[in-house]
Amino acid sequence: MINTKKITLLETGLRDGLQAVKNYVSIKERTLIANGLIDAGIRNIQITSFVNPKKVPQMSESEELIQSLNFEKNVEYSALVFNLRGVER
């Protein structure tokens, strides 16, 4: 039986959406997007992906992005990783 009393949405625009954008999106702009999502009521956000920045430039500086965030207690943040090197970052 499916529990229909709770649905969790995971917002992936900062990770999945931006990785396809050709122009670089700065840390400041990504932080503004994250804060806008939180202000809009989003409570589960995938912030970035720890991948090779040469292959996916939009995901470069993931560490700096995470450090720039004002972590809210009622928001769950996540990141995508594919390998041990990503986990170590």
Secondary structure as GFF3:
##gff-version 3
##sequence-region A 1 89
A	DSSP	pi_helix	13	17	.	.	.	ID=ss1
A	DSSP	three_ten_helix	18	20	.	.	.	ID=ss2
A	DSSP	alpha_helix	27	39	.	.	.	ID=ss3
A	DSSP	beta_strand	44	50	.	.	.	ID=ss4
A	DSSP	three_ten_helix	57	59	.	.	.	ID=ss5
A	DSSP	alpha_helix	62	68	.	.	.	ID=ss6
A	DSSP	beta_strand	76	81	.	.	.	ID=ss7
A	DSSP	alpha_helix	84	88	.	.	.	ID=ss8
###
